[in-house]
Amino acid sequence: MDHYEPLCQKATVETGIARVARWQEAWPRIADAAPRDAAGRPPCYSFFYPQEEYRPELLAPLAEMTRQGIGDVEVHIHHYRETAENFIRKITEFCGRLRNDHGLLHDHRGKMVFGFIHGNWALDNSLPGGKDCGLTGEIELLRDLGCYADFTMPSLPSPSQGSIVNQIYWCTGTPGKPKAYDRGIEATAGGGSQGDLLMITGPVGLRFAGRLIPRVEMGEIAHNDLPTPYRVRRWIDVAPMLGEDIFLKLHTHGAREDNADALLGTQGRAGGLEQMFRWLHEETQRQGIELRWASAYDMFCAVEEFTGPLYPGSRLPVTMETPAGAS
């Protein structure tokens, strides 16, 4: 899952366009060259795009990759001193633009839905002093706006990290208090919805190979922490499971140049994504695991197959026009 921020580091729109163009050129080649999964599909990359960075020209290439079946776009936001009213307006308008102007987002059981990642890890006002959020009750608002799952965690070493790791679970925190995802109920077979919002978390564990002091593994891919065969094995060892199925969610900030170089590769050097897909394929074959590449929404649908029918959102009277044929 990419916290995909083309305008990060105070970039100009021109720089943002160049960053997106690089992904539009490189990612289809990488996806096409990657090993196919058990269903014969290539990887599908999930771009969590920031509401506050919306520019039609930056979204259009991501929408094109989505139409090709190798990309998907979900919702990301950075905000501060937020109010419930402004948050509802921002998310509603942004989702409307993604759908009406770009044909993005998914329909689930007759309703448009979205996946979510909070900027700076500050989900539900979880940082000290309300830094980078300010909105206690964000979990309930996301639920009611049609969020099918949150993908923010893990956030180590941030103090926003929740106490539940390596699980897919339902938030059950106290209404009116921040960090409602700090308590929850693990998703169970046939259990359906059991709390306010589904949390699909990434792997958390320790890494020992080549180190005198263990390092925390949290599934982040960056220019200074690229995939390795050892990391692939650790991800599989500690990732959340439902029944016998492993749900491996990784994350990165792929728009910025240093990470893009590492992920996509440069002339004469293979990128980390190309190597990672090969190593994941080899390791799952070695362990006899059936590999399925998945977007964020695909992961949610797989959770639903395990738990039974899920119905994201229900309470806010939010209306967003859906063009005929959009999905």
C-alpha positions in Angstrom: 0.0 0.0 0.0 1.6 3.2 -1.1 1.2 6.5 0.8 1.4 8.1 -2.6 2.2 11.8 -2.3 3.3 13.4 -5.6 3.5 16.8 -4.0 5.4 15.8 -0.8 8.5 17.7 0.3 6.8 20.9 -1.0 7.2 19.8 -4.6 5.8 21.9 -7.4 3.0 20.6 -9.6 5.5 20.1 -12.4 7.6 17.9 -10.1 4.5 16.0 -9.1 3.6 15.4 -12.8 7.1 14.1 -13.4 6.9 11.8 -10.4 3.6 10.3 -11.6 4.8 10.0 -15.2 7.7 7.9 -14.0 5.4 5.4 -12.3 3.1 5.4 -15.4 6.1 4.4 -17.5 7.8 1.9 -15.1 5.0 0.2 -13.2 3.2 -1.5 -16.1 6.6 -3.0 -17.2 7.3 -4.3 -13.7 3.8 -5.7 -13.3 3.9 -7.4 -16.7 7.3 -9.0 -15.9 6.2 -10.2 -12.4 5.3 -13.8 -11.8 1.6 -14.5 -12.2 -0.4 -15.6 -9.1 -2.5 -18.7 -8.8 -5.3 -17.0 -10.7 -3.0 -16.0 -13.5 -3.0 -12.3 -12.5 -0.2 -9.7 -12.3 0.3 -7.6 -9.1 -2.1 -4.7 -8.6 -0.6 -1.7 -6.9 -2.7 0.3 -4.4 -2.1 4.1 -4.5 -3.5 5.8 -1.4 -3.8 9.4 -2.8 -3.9 12.4 -0.4 -7.1 14.4 -0.5 -5.2 17.7 0.1 -3.0 17.1 -3.0 -5.8 16.6 -5.4 -5.0 17.6 -9.0 -6.8 16.1 -12.0 -3.6 15.8 -13.9 -1.9 13.8 -11.2 -4.9 11.4 -10.8 -5.4 10.7 -14.5 -2.3 8.5 -15.0 -3.3 6.5 -11.8 -6.8 6.0 -13.2 -5.3 4.8 -16.5 -3.3 2.1 -14.6 -6.4 1.2 -12.7 -8.3 0.6 -16.0 -5.4 -1.6 -17.1 -6.0 -3.8 -14.0 -2.6 -3.2 -12.5 -3.5 -0.3 -10.1 -6.1 0.9 -7.8 -6.7 4.3 -6.0 -7.9 4.7 -2.4 -8.1 7.6 0.1 -5.3 9.2 2.2 -5.4 12.5 4.1 -3.1 14.8 6.1 -4.9 17.2 8.3 -4.5 19.2 11.5 -7.0 20.7 14.0 -9.8 19.0 12.0 -13.5 19.2 12.8 -16.0 16.5 12.1 -17.9 18.8 9.7 -14.8 19.6 7.6 -13.7 16.0 7.6 -17.1 14.8 6.3 -17.0 17.5 3.6 -13.4 16.8 2.6 -13.9 13.0 2.3 -17.3 13.3 0.6 -16.0 15.8 -2.0 -12.8 13.9 -2.6 -14.5 10.5 -3.1 -17.0 12.2 -5.4 -14.1 13.6 -7.5 -12.4 10.2 -7.6 -15.6 8.6 -8.8 -17.2 11.2 -11.0 -14.1 12.7 -12.7 -11.8 9.6 -12.8 -14.1 6.5 -12.6 -12.3 5.3 -9.4 -13.3 3.6 -6.2 -15.4 0.4 -5.8 -19.0 -0.4 -5.2 -19.7 -2.9 -2.5 -23.2 -4.3 -2.1 -24.7 -1.3 -3.9 -22.7 1.4 -2.2 -19.5 3.2 -3.1 -16.7 2.4 -0.6 -13.1 3.3 0.0 -10.0 2.1 1.8 -8.1 4.6 4.1 -4.7 5.4 5.3 -4.1 8.4 7.7 -1.2 10.7 7.0 1.6 10.8 9.5 0.2 7.8 11.2 -2.1 10.0 13.3 -5.3 8.0 12.9 -8.2 9.0 15.3 -6.2 11.8 17.0 -3.7 9.3 18.3 -0.6 11.4 18.5 0.3 13.4 21.7 -1.5 16.8 21.7 -3.6 15.9 18.8 -0.8 16.5 16.4 -1.5 15.9 12.7 -5.2 15.2 13.2 -7.3 16.8 16.0 -10.3 14.7 15.2 -11.4 12.3 18.0 -14.1 10.0 16.6 -12.5 9.7 13.2 -13.0 5.9 13.3 -16.8 6.2 13.6 -16.9 8.9 10.9 -14.9 6.7 8.5 -17.2 3.8 9.1 -20.3 6.0 8.4 -18.7 7.5 5.3 -18.3 4.1 3.6 -14.7 3.2 4.6 -14.4 -0.6 4.1 -11.1 -0.9 6.1 -8.3 1.1 7.5 -4.7 0.2 6.4 -2.7 2.7 8.5 -1.1 0.3 11.0 1.7 -0.6 11.8 3.2 2.8 12.6 6.2 1.9 14.7 8.1 3.7 16.1 5.4 6.4 16.2 3.4 6.6 19.5 0.3 6.2 17.4 1.1 2.5 17.1 -1.9 0.4 18.4 -1.5 -2.3 21.0 -2.9 -5.0 18.6 -0.4 -6.3 16.1 -0.4 -9.0 13.4 -4.2 -9.2 13.4 -7.1 -8.3 11.2 -9.6 -7.0 13.7 -12.6 -4.7 14.4 -12.1 -1.5 16.4 -14.0 -1.5 19.7 -12.5 1.5 21.5 -14.5 3.9 23.7 -16.5 6.5 21.7 -15.3 10.0 22.4 -11.8 8.9 23.2 -8.9 9.0 20.8 -7.1 6.0 19.3 -10.3 3.8 19.2 -8.3 1.2 17.2 -6.2 0.4 20.3 -8.8 -2.1 21.4 -10.6 -4.6 19.1 -12.1 -8.0 18.3 -10.2 -10.3 15.9 -12.1 -11.1 12.7 -13.6 -14.6 12.9 -15.0 -17.2 10.5 -18.7 -16.3 10.0 -18.5 -13.5 12.5 -19.4 -10.7 10.2 -18.9 -7.1 11.4 -18.0 -7.0 15.1 -17.1 -3.4 15.8 -16.8 0.0 14.3 -14.2 -0.3 11.5 -12.1 -3.1 10.1 -8.4 -2.8 10.6 -6.1 -4.7 8.1 -2.6 -4.4 9.6 0.8 -5.2 8.3 3.5 -7.5 9.7 5.3 -6.6 13.0 8.2 -8.7 14.2 12.0 -8.7 14.8 14.7 -9.1 12.2 18.0 -10.8 13.2 19.8 -11.7 9.9 23.1 -9.8 9.6 22.6 -7.8 12.7 24.1 -7.8 16.2 21.0 -6.0 17.6 17.6 -7.1 16.3 15.6 -4.5 14.2 11.9 -4.1 14.2 10.2 -5.3 11.0 7.1 -3.4 10.0 6.7 -4.2 6.3 8.0 -0.8 5.1 9.9 -0.7 1.8 12.2 2.3 1.4 15.4 3.4 -0.3 17.3 2.5 2.9 15.4 -0.7 3.7 14.8 -2.7 0.5 13.2 -6.1 0.3 15.5 -9.1 0.8 14.8 -12.9 0.7 15.2 -12.9 4.5 12.6 -10.1 4.9 10.2 -11.9 2.6 10.4 -15.0 4.9 9.9 -12.8 8.0 6.9 -11.1 6.5 5.3 -14.5 5.8 6.1 -15.7 9.3 4.5 -12.9 11.2 1.8 -11.5 8.9 -1.9 -11.6 10.0 -3.8 -14.8 9.3 -7.5 -15.7 8.9 -7.8 -19.4 9.2 -5.0 -20.8 7.0 -4.8 -17.7 4.8 -1.9 -15.2 5.2 -2.7 -11.5 4.6 0.6 -9.7 3.8 0.2 -5.9 3.6 3.4 -3.9 2.9 3.7 -0.1 2.6 5.9 2.6 1.2 6.1 6.3 0.2 6.8 5.7 -3.5 6.3 9.0 -5.2 9.5 10.7 -3.8 12.5 10.3 -6.0 14.8 8.4 -3.6 12.1 5.7 -2.9 11.0 5.6 -6.6 14.6 4.9 -7.6 14.7 2.0 -5.1 11.3 0.6 -6.0 11.3 1.0 -9.7 15.0 0.7 -10.4 17.4 2.8 -12.5 19.4 2.2 -15.6 21.5 -0.9 -15.0 19.9 -1.7 -11.6 16.8 -3.8 -10.9 14.2 -2.2 -8.7 13.1 -3.5 -5.3 9.6 -4.3 -6.5 10.8 -6.5 -9.3 13.0 -8.5 -7.0 10.4 -8.6 -4.2 7.7 -10.1 -6.5 10.2 -12.8 -7.6 11.2 -13.6 -4.1 7.6 -13.8 -2.9 6.8 -16.2 -5.7 9.8 -18.4 -5.0 9.2 -18.4 -1.2 5.5 -19.3 -1.5 6.3 -22.0 -3.9 8.9 -23.4 -1.5 6.4 -23.4 1.3 3.5 -24.7 -0.7 1.5 -21.5 -0.3 -1.0 -20.5 -3.0 0.0 -16.9 -4.0 -2.7 -14.3 -4.7 -1.7 -10.7 -5.6 -4.2 -8.3 -4.1 -5.1 -4.7 -4.1 -6.4 -3.2 -0.8 -10.0 -3.8 -1.9 -9.1 -7.4 -2.9 -7.8 -8.0 0.6 -11.1 -6.7 2.1 -13.1 -9.0 -0.2 -11.0 -11.9 0.9 -11.7 -11.0 4.6 -15.4 -10.9 3.8 -15.2 -14.4 2.3 -13.9 -15.6 5.7 -16.2 -13.6 8.0 -19.4 -13.4 6.0 -21.2 -10.4 4.5 -19.8 -7.0 5.6 -21.6 -3.7 5.0 -19.2 -0.7 5.2 -20.9 2.6 6.2 -24.5 3.0 7.2 -25.3 6.1 9.3 -24.4 9.4 7.7 -26.8 10.7 5.0 -24.0 11.0 2.5 -24.9 11.0 -1.2 -22.3 10.7 -4.0 -23.4 10.4 -7.6 -22.4 7.2 -9.3 -22.1 7.3 -13.1 -23.6 4.4 -15.0 -21.1 1.6 -15.5 -18.5 2.8 -13.0 -17.1 0.3 -10.6 
